[in-house]
Amino acid sequence: MSKGYDFAIFGASPLATLLAGLLAYDHGRQVLLIADPPSAERLPRQIDIALPFATRPQSWRLFREAEAETRAVLGTIDAAQHLVPRTVEIVADRAGTAIALAHMSEMARAFGVDARGGRFHRVTRLEGEISARDSRAQMVGPAAIGFDLTGDRPARLTVSGEAVEVGQLVLADDAAILANLPERQWPSLLAAQAMTATLTSPAKRLAAPVMRYPDRGVTLAQRADGSVLGLVDGADSVEIRLASCLPGPFPLQRRATTHFQRVITSDGAPAIGRLDPSQLFVIAGLGDAGAFTAPPLARLLAGASTDAEADWFAAHALTADRAAIADLSESVA
Amino acid sequence: MRLAADAAHQFGGIELDRSSPLRFKLNGRPIDAFAGDTVLTATLAAGIDGYGTLGDTPIGLSDRFAPLVTAKSVPPLPMELVPAVDGVEFTSVGRHKRKWFGREPTLCHRLETLPDAPWLRVEPVRTLETDLLVIGGGVAGLAAADAAAADGHRVLLAERHPWLGGDARYFGPVGDDETPEAVIARLVAQLKVRSNVTVLTRADVFGLQPGEARLHRVVVEGNAVRGEVVAVRALRVVLATGAVQRLPVFPGNRAPGVLTAIGAYHLAKRYGVSVGPSAIVATQSNHGYRLAMRLSDAGVKIGRVADTRIHPQSRFIDFAKAAGLTLASGQYPVAAEGGRITLAHTEGPAASTVFEASQLIVSGPWQPDLSLWMLAGGGIRWTPERNALIASGQVPQVAIAGSAAGYRSMPACLTSGVGAVAQVFGGAAEPIDDAEPGTAYETPDGPTLAAPLSPELPSFLDAGRTLAVRPAQGPGKPTARAHAAALGDVAASVELGLIAPADAGAIAEERGAPGADLLASAWRPAPDPAPAGDEVPAWLAHRFGDAPKRVHLIVDAQRRFAVGTLIYPPGTRPHPESAIGVIVETAAVGGIGLIDGASEADRFVLETPAGPSPARIARP
């Protein structure tokens, strides 16, 4: 006899883990989290900072409220120590980006972030893993999962060969989308983008612990030992773009490098909602701040959104008229 | 110490010319040696088996972890590859404690930071062109070179060690098969007479990309020693890089006097060196017994052979019993420090026994050396059947042979060498049978057991220069020095449950092929013009209605408004969602605002960093 779940969440990111935990614990749902626990030894594929790369006030409100709620949630699961305040500096090379950054900074100030001249102070960064062990969600590795996405019908799931009834399948992070959504079912709104993560040997001190160069497609985060994690968008001129953002000393040794993909939206705004015909629920385009959006996402899936949240999610659905929500692109590379 | 010249099993050192004694200095200390020694082997023979300290932890000197040495006429070169030269005053490279001229049996280095090999960033002095580059001079590499040369191809074989033959001799013959010595001698003799083969020893390939490799070679010409970087242009490559014996993970496993079995074997067989007169041998495989017997025959006092397996069966074990060695099944090392070696039972109570011996020889699992495979773009994955990382995927014109490809038996390694040549030249390869006759009656290698952590002694993940330490916090915490991890470190991390098997390949690839050093770059994106005229950027579209209008807002003749400043109707609570416009362009006075086209107001309040400011639409 097959077991049933209200939700099957695909993804090993902090967002996926928190989402599964909140649905199971706070909303009392039966949740299956499909993920291999991430190895701390792997190079990070993203930097989780509560700084939405956005100019729309509705998005800032949702992100800021969600951040406060996420901080409280992490406090209840003894994970508050993973949250650290960090200065983030965004450097604009192009005139258009400088103007966009000025708008973003004004919005950040309006929502209580200490922002001056491209520097955003005391931005919450998540540094550490979120464990799903005590979340009441059941965990299973992707290797045990069978996933039928053929034909014009809702996706079906098997666990260890046994059919499982699931109310809603959720692809909760980029890796889950890339691994499970067949190319033919990708909406034109979403695109896969090549990425490179590099860890350098210790470098000179960066101007801020987290640096973003949107016009060069580079994000840097400096570690305690001085080594720098660099995330670079796109596949062209990766090394010279990365090096152009680093302070040296040169030549600077690379300790580790990995290539992967992420999911971006063509209009720069988050894309959240169901896809036809598979009825998969897709969460994409949340950027660096995605880890801090689990509480409103859990309410959305549980049918418990506030009116403002419901409006925001409706506007950001994959099938909505999205002209009024287009935002800063995560990538220009 | 030096074993007797006529020690059994040629453990007097087949590389040495005992009739040619010599003396050099290392860090000011005189070291006696023989022609054929390396600086490392003579140093170990002189009783100096410590490299230095990592924090307060003494770290041993070994063929896998030794410093560069330099002299007046010798650039920094690997200590294990530099020949002992009479009268030369060598210095080991790196940070030392102040008392490095002392009499301690250590080079007294501080190992928190290790100098990079200087040749990694040196341009090649010359370029060699060949049809096939064979990397590794073990039996598989020799067979590959011989097969390709026999077909008329130009072959360059590069071997890191000063000798050819790899590790085959350690395993010995099986049944009536040709002995490794005979196979190696035959292949080396065949290569010597082929004019289309170049063999370079002491040649370490450190870079490999499609069509070109780079190697660093220690060149010995009489008493002169130098290093050179050579580029090798070769469209086809056979990787016969062998396998590395990993160090079992236990507290004190990098202490001076702890050696891998293969390291101890080569020291004795090649150079007649034993790190002291007595040894405990800890093994999880049958070949550990073979080494113990040979060392015993050569004059090393074997205190005990401990085996992680319970009542293992092997012809080597029967021979060891007959030779009178003390054997202990179901035991493994749990600590080593200052010549005190603690063995404990693998099952049952945690009772342990302490032994005193000058060395602990540990026979750990084998990890195929796939570093160059990853540099060439090859993939890696973990296989639980072998407890090792193995190659996955394909790299055009690159083939793997021998134990690097996962083969165990010598016949399979030989066949795979020939098969690798067929693979890169488009020929048909013979099927490979990797079965070893007689092994069906022998207990297979046991699992790798990790001893409990010690608060005093760190446990290292492997024996290489990464010095990666097993974390005290358990899974989920990155290993100390994790991002320098080598394949052996990753394999140990999987066995310890520190990383998921599914992630092991990706982690190894991340570290195995990080790419060349980053050079200074002044790259900048091409400038783009700011939005001109009435153009509204997409991220601002529809924010202030479907038809927003641009207006010039002023408050007086001086004040200017910054881009992004929000515009509100008077009397409105200043919150971004109630703004009716925003400054989108600076102006000589005031600023250019984009406001809701439906708004008929001409007076506004702007929220500036200095506080709210009134503003009005400037009249033309």
Interface residues (C-beta under 8 A of the other chain):
Chain A: D36 P37 P38 S39 A40 E41 R42 L43 T55 R56 P57 Q58 W60 R61 D93 R94 A95 G96 I99 A100 A102 H103 M104 S105 E106 M107 R109 A110 F111 E129 S131 G141 A143 T198 L199 T200 D215 R216 S227 S237 E239 I240 R241 L242 A243 S244 L246 G248 F250 P251 L252 Q253 R254 R255 A256 T257 T258 D267 G268 A323 A324 A326 D327 L328 V332
Chain B: D116 R121 G476 K477 P478 T479 A482 H483 A484 A485 V490 S493 L498 I499 A500 A502 D503 A506 I507 E509 E510 R511 A513 P514 G515 A516 D517 L518 L519 A520 S521 A522 W523 R524 P525 P527 D528 P529 A530 P531 P537 A538 W539 L540 A541 H542 R543 A562 V563 G564 T565 L566 H575 P576 E577 A579 V582 V584 E585 E607 P609
